[in-house]
């Protein structure tokens, strides 16, 4: 059982001074500026603001585990998904910035809560369910050369192994969810992006897929590399 709450942020396009393309990476940096302004009383409320940038405040290193706040950018609208303790931190930020505000040259309408949040039971299901995943980055950049040299059958087999590993190793291990007799199968690779995603100077191959899994997965969670920035977004098909 996990707790999920989602908010959306829509920019006032006509009022914005920023001319560069918006992205989830940009928003994470912009949110960090809001937090550093000190206007939101995270410490007083017992909430952890470091979930927003997914870094350990003591070591300044990326947190090991599943991100508790995930950023999405879909059709010109940002969505922030808070999970467990991350949902508490996100609710506090959203409460403080529920009216229009500006950050880094962009004016937003304020945080709006998406209906349907609450507790989700990620338990096994009697029948497999169909999902789609967008911009999935399944491979570590160090594995790309070997992957590119294999034939298509080997590629699909490897991707299927990655899918099961991401469900059990990311959701299962780090969110303490048990998946008994998990069976996850890619049914279609709907898109292989022609250009790799570049993050911190490294290349990642991106895929859109459809898959079945005998587990109940909530929408807007992510799997694979760079999950916190919305890559590998899972939704019911």
N, C-alpha and C positions, 0 to 999 in steps of 0.2 A: 504494500500500500504506500503510495506517495501522494504528496499534496502538490497541486499545480495551480498557479494563477497567472493569467495572461492579460497584459495591457497593450493598447496600441497607441502609437504616436503618429499623428498626421501633420505634415508641415503645411503652413500657409504658403503655397508656391509663389504667389505674386509678391509676397512681402520679403522674400529671401534675397540676401545679397550674395550668397555663396553660388559660384558658377561651376565648381567641380562636381562630378557625380557623387551622390550620396551612397553610402555603403554601411554595412553593419560594423565594419572596422572603424569607420569615421564616427558612428554613433557611440560606440564603446568609449572612444577617446573623449567625445563630447560629454558623455555622462560622467566620466572621471573628473572633468572640469567642474561640473555641478557639485559633485561630492566634495572636491577639494575646497570649494567655496565655504564649506562649513555651515551652510544654512539648514541642513537636515540633521536632526539630533539622533544619529544612529546609535552612538554609545549610550545615551540616556535611555533609549528604547530597547537596548539589549540586542541590537541588530548589527550585522557585520557588513560594512560597505565593500569589503574586498571581493565579495562575490561578483560585483559588477565588472571587474576587470580580470577575474579568475587568476589572481596572483596572491601568493602568500605574503602578507604584509611584513613578516619578519625576514624572510629570505629573498623576497622580490622575484622568486621563481614561479613559473606556472604551477598552479595547484595540480597535484596528482589526484585523479578521480574524475567523476562526471561533473561538468559545469552546472552550477545551481542557478545561474541566470544565462539564458540563451537569447541571442539577438537574431531577428529575422527582418528582411526587407522584401516585401511582396507587393508588386504593383504600386510602388510609390508610397507605401505605408510601412512604418516600422512596427514590429511586434516584439515585446519583451516577455519572455516566459520565465517565471520564477518557480523553482522546485524546492520543496521542503523549506529549509531555513532561508533559501534564496527568495522564496515567496514573501516571507516576512520583510526582508530588506527592500524588495521591490514595492510592496504595498506602502511602506513608509515614504519612499521617494515619490511614488505616484500621488500620495495624499498631499505632499508639499507642493507638487507641481501639477495640480489639477486644472489650473487656469493657464491661459496663454503665457508662454515664456520664450526667451531667446537664448541660444547658445551657439557660439562659433559662427555667427552670421546667419543662422537659420531660426525662423520663428515657428514654433509649434503650437497647436491648439490646446495642448495639455494632455496628460495621461487619461485614457478612458479604459475602464475595465471591460474585458471580453467576458460575456456570459458563459457559463458552463464550467467554471473552475471548481476546485474542491479536491476531494480525495479520489484517487484512481487505483483500482485493483489490477495490477499487471500480472494476472494469474494465467495459467494455461487454460486453453479452451478445448472443448470436445472436437470441434471442427476447425480446420485452418481458415484464417481470415486473410483477405486480400488487401495489400497496402501498396502505396507508391512512395518512392523516395527520390528527392530532387537534389541535384548537385552533390552526390555522394562522393566523398574522397576516401576510398577504401584502403589505398596503398600508401605506405610510408615512402617518402621520396627516395630512400636508399634502395627500395625494391623495384623501382621503375625500369631500370635497364634489363633486369632478368625477366620481368613481366612482359616487356615488349618483344622479347625474343622467343616467347612460347607461342604455340599454335592456339587457335580459337577455343578448342575444347579445353585445353589446359587453362586458358584465361578464365573461362566461365566457371570451371571447377574451383579455381583459386578465389574468384569473387564470391562464390557461394560459401566457401570456408570462412572468408572474411565477414560475411553477413552474420553467420551464426556466432562467430567469435565476438563481434561487436555487440550483439544482443546479450550474450551471456557475460562477456568480459567487461562491458561498460555499464549496462543497466543492471545486470545481475550482481556483479562483484561490488561496484561502487555505490549502488543504491540499496544493497542488501535485499535483492529480490531473487527468489528461487524459481528457476524455470525447469520443471521436471519434464524429461523426454522432449526437449525442444526440437522442433523440426521446422526449419526455415529454408525456403527454396525460391530462388530467382526464377520468375516465370517469363520475364521479358526485359531486355535491355533496350529501353525506348530511345535513349540518346547517349552517344559518346561525344563529349564536347571536343571540338576540333583543337581548341587552345587549352593548354593546362592552366590550372589556377596557380598563380604565383603568390606564395606567402612567405615572408621573411627570406626571400631570395631562393626558395626551393619550389620545385615543380610538383604538382599533384594532379593526376588524371581525375576527371570528373565524369560521373555517370548519372543518368536518370534511369531508374529501374522500377519494375513492379515485382512484388514478391508475396509469397504466402507464408504465414507463420501461425502455429497453434498457440498463440498468446495474444492477449488483449493489450494493444499499444495505444496510448493516448496520442492525439494529434499534436503536432508542433514540437515533439521531441526530436532529437537529432542523433545520428550514428556516424562513426568514422572519424576522420581527422578534421580538426578545426570546427568541432561541434558548437563551441560557444558562439561562433560567428554565423550560425545558421546553415552550415553545409551539412548535407545528409538529412534534410527535413523529411520526417515521416508523417504521412497522412493516410487515413482509410481511403481505399480506392472505390 
